[in-house]
Amino acid sequence: MATSAHFPVKSGAPYDLLITLSCNNVLRPKRFQINYTTYDMHHDQDTLRPGQGSAVMLLSREDSPNFHPFWYAQVLGAFLITVDYAGAE
């Protein structure tokens, strides 16, 4: 049984982009690799294992007066899924 879900993605007013998630083949890996840029602008790669203390730090995009420059998170799970970009309507 093939199923899919359509999601509008906000890029302007009104929602004018559309992505489709194909839900007939969803994989949940025990570990995955991410590419990132280091603080000194070099490219690197790490392997994360969700639920095994995989903590990440992201640059905050907030601009409020009392913002913190970084966001901290723990990776609880990861999924591999087919995503189709339908483009602008």
Backbone bond lengths (Angstrom), bond angles and torsions (degrees), N, CA, C in turn:
res aa  C-N    CA-C-N  psi(-1)  N-CA   C-N-CA  omega(-1)  CA-C   N-CA-C  phi
1 M - - - 1.441 - - 1.524 109.09 -
2 A 1.296 117.26 113.24 1.455 121.94 179.74 1.517 109.39 -90.13
3 T 1.308 116.08 127.92 1.457 120.80 176.97 1.517 108.88 -127.09
4 S 1.299 115.70 155.73 1.458 119.61 176.57 1.515 108.34 -147.29
5 A 1.316 115.69 160.30 1.459 121.91 178.79 1.524 107.56 -131.29
6 H 1.310 116.85 137.64 1.458 122.59 179.48 1.530 108.71 -107.64
7 F 1.329 116.15 132.19 1.453 120.81 -178.13 1.528 109.98 -128.20
8 P 1.331 118.22 125.15 1.462 119.19 172.00 1.524 109.36 -73.57
9 V 1.303 116.35 139.33 1.460 121.92 179.65 1.517 107.73 -114.21
10 K 1.315 117.03 125.21 1.465 120.63 -176.19 1.523 109.95 -75.25
11 S 1.306 116.26 120.07 1.465 120.60 172.66 1.520 110.25 -128.91
12 G 1.274 116.01 -11.91 1.451 122.23 178.97 1.510 107.15 -168.32
13 A 1.297 116.18 -169.43 1.458 118.66 178.68 1.513 108.14 -111.04
14 P 1.262 120.56 127.10 1.464 130.52 -9.13 1.527 110.49 -78.82
15 Y 1.318 116.73 -171.80 1.461 121.14 179.06 1.524 108.64 -61.24
16 D 1.334 116.35 121.61 1.459 118.26 -175.34 1.520 114.42 -127.61
17 L 1.324 118.64 8.90 1.461 122.35 174.53 1.518 108.78 -119.22
18 L 1.327 116.25 153.46 1.453 119.88 -178.84 1.518 109.52 -139.13
19 I 1.339 116.67 131.62 1.459 121.13 171.96 1.519 108.19 -118.15
20 T 1.321 116.75 150.97 1.457 122.71 178.75 1.519 108.90 -122.38
21 L 1.332 116.63 128.22 1.455 122.36 176.26 1.517 108.52 -100.98
22 S 1.319 117.02 123.65 1.456 121.55 177.60 1.520 107.80 -90.17
23 C 1.327 117.17 112.17 1.465 121.94 -172.10 1.526 113.52 -96.30
24 N 1.327 118.74 12.92 1.452 118.80 -178.90 1.523 113.01 -87.14
25 N 1.327 118.44 -5.35 1.455 120.82 178.17 1.529 109.26 -147.15
26 V 1.319 117.19 78.31 1.461 122.51 179.98 1.519 108.22 -101.88
27 L 1.329 116.11 125.30 1.463 121.23 179.58 1.517 109.42 -111.99
28 R 1.310 116.51 145.67 1.461 122.04 177.39 1.530 108.41 -122.85
29 P 1.335 117.05 94.05 1.469 119.97 -176.00 1.531 112.17 -72.48
30 K 1.318 115.33 153.49 1.465 120.27 176.72 1.520 111.03 -79.09
31 R 1.327 116.55 -22.87 1.464 121.21 174.95 1.519 108.11 -151.48
32 F 1.336 115.95 156.27 1.457 121.13 179.05 1.513 109.29 -150.57
33 Q 1.326 115.49 160.58 1.453 121.31 -178.70 1.524 109.76 -108.40
34 I 1.328 114.97 142.15 1.461 121.07 175.62 1.526 108.96 -124.04
35 N 1.314 115.73 145.43 1.460 122.59 174.25 1.520 107.60 -101.25
36 Y 1.300 117.15 142.72 1.461 120.60 -179.41 1.522 110.43 -152.97
37 T 1.321 114.92 167.41 1.458 121.84 176.26 1.518 108.29 -106.26
38 T 1.325 116.97 130.59 1.464 121.74 -178.48 1.526 110.18 -78.67
39 Y 1.322 115.56 171.93 1.461 120.76 -177.75 1.526 112.75 -61.10
40 D 1.350 117.25 -26.20 1.459 120.58 179.58 1.541 111.99 -100.51
41 M 1.346 115.47 24.41 1.461 124.55 172.56 1.533 114.62 68.57
42 H 1.322 118.29 24.14 1.459 121.58 172.35 1.525 108.85 -95.70
43 H 1.317 116.36 154.70 1.462 121.09 177.55 1.516 109.17 -94.14
44 D 1.335 116.13 140.26 1.457 120.93 -179.25 1.522 108.91 -145.03
45 Q 1.338 116.38 173.58 1.454 122.10 -179.10 1.519 108.68 -141.36
46 D 1.328 116.26 140.39 1.458 122.28 177.85 1.512 109.80 -130.95
47 T 1.324 115.45 155.65 1.456 122.05 174.39 1.523 107.84 -106.94
48 L 1.326 116.84 128.06 1.459 121.90 179.21 1.521 109.62 -114.79
49 R 1.319 115.38 145.25 1.453 122.48 174.35 1.523 107.44 -118.98
50 P 1.334 117.38 104.59 1.468 120.42 -176.81 1.522 112.00 -55.13
51 G 1.338 115.41 136.26 1.450 121.23 179.00 1.512 114.34 80.46
52 Q 1.313 118.37 -0.85 1.467 122.41 -178.00 1.528 110.87 -110.41
53 G 1.315 116.90 38.85 1.461 120.27 -179.89 1.515 113.08 78.16
54 S 1.322 117.33 25.32 1.464 121.28 179.41 1.523 109.60 -78.60
55 A 1.300 116.30 96.64 1.464 121.50 179.94 1.521 109.17 -101.88
56 V 1.328 116.25 143.22 1.456 121.56 178.65 1.524 109.31 -129.52
57 M 1.323 115.28 155.65 1.453 122.11 177.77 1.527 107.26 -129.00
58 L 1.329 116.58 129.53 1.458 122.32 -178.40 1.517 110.07 -122.11
59 L 1.313 115.52 149.95 1.449 120.42 174.89 1.522 108.82 -70.65
60 S 1.304 117.06 127.70 1.459 121.95 -179.38 1.518 110.37 -73.19
61 R 1.318 116.11 142.49 1.468 121.32 176.36 1.527 110.99 -104.92
62 E 1.325 116.51 13.64 1.466 120.60 -178.60 1.524 110.37 -76.74
63 D 1.316 115.59 152.23 1.458 119.59 177.75 1.524 112.03 -133.61
64 S 1.338 116.60 21.70 1.463 120.01 177.90 1.534 109.59 -75.38
65 P 1.330 118.26 164.28 1.468 121.11 -176.11 1.537 114.19 -61.49
66 N 1.326 118.51 -34.24 1.467 121.28 -175.94 1.527 112.10 -110.17
67 F 1.315 117.91 37.21 1.460 120.20 -176.65 1.525 111.33 -80.77
68 H 1.333 115.20 156.32 1.467 121.75 172.90 1.523 106.85 -99.84
69 P 1.327 119.45 141.08 1.465 120.09 -173.94 1.531 114.40 -70.25
70 F 1.330 118.22 -14.23 1.461 120.66 -177.83 1.523 111.13 -130.63
71 W 1.338 115.50 153.39 1.457 122.42 170.45 1.517 106.56 -109.61
72 Y 1.313 117.06 140.86 1.458 122.60 178.98 1.524 108.61 -118.62
73 A 1.338 117.06 141.04 1.461 120.39 -177.88 1.518 110.06 -151.87
74 Q 1.320 115.76 159.44 1.456 121.94 172.51 1.525 107.88 -114.95
75 V 1.325 116.45 133.09 1.458 121.50 -179.04 1.527 107.99 -79.92
76 L 1.336 115.95 116.71 1.466 121.45 -178.98 1.521 112.31 -94.93
77 G 1.309 117.42 -24.91 1.456 120.70 -179.54 1.518 110.35 -168.20
78 A 1.325 114.84 161.11 1.458 121.21 177.51 1.521 108.12 -141.16
79 F 1.319 115.84 146.45 1.456 121.34 -178.74 1.518 109.57 -134.40
80 L 1.313 116.62 142.16 1.456 122.78 172.56 1.518 106.71 -105.68
81 I 1.324 116.73 123.19 1.448 121.63 -175.71 1.523 108.60 -145.98
82 T 1.310 116.76 148.96 1.461 121.57 178.46 1.529 108.87 -80.00
83 V 1.334 115.56 127.55 1.463 121.62 179.07 1.520 107.74 -121.88
84 D 1.325 116.44 126.74 1.456 122.41 176.85 1.516 108.89 -110.07
85 Y 1.315 115.82 126.85 1.460 121.78 178.08 1.524 108.36 -93.30
86 A 1.321 116.38 119.17 1.460 121.11 -176.20 1.524 112.53 -88.30
87 G 1.306 118.27 -10.05 1.448 121.37 179.74 1.504 113.06 83.11
88 A 1.292 115.53 -174.78 1.465 121.13 -179.89 1.521 109.90 -75.54
89 E 1.313 114.97 143.94 1.480 119.89 179.30 1.500 110.54 -78.44
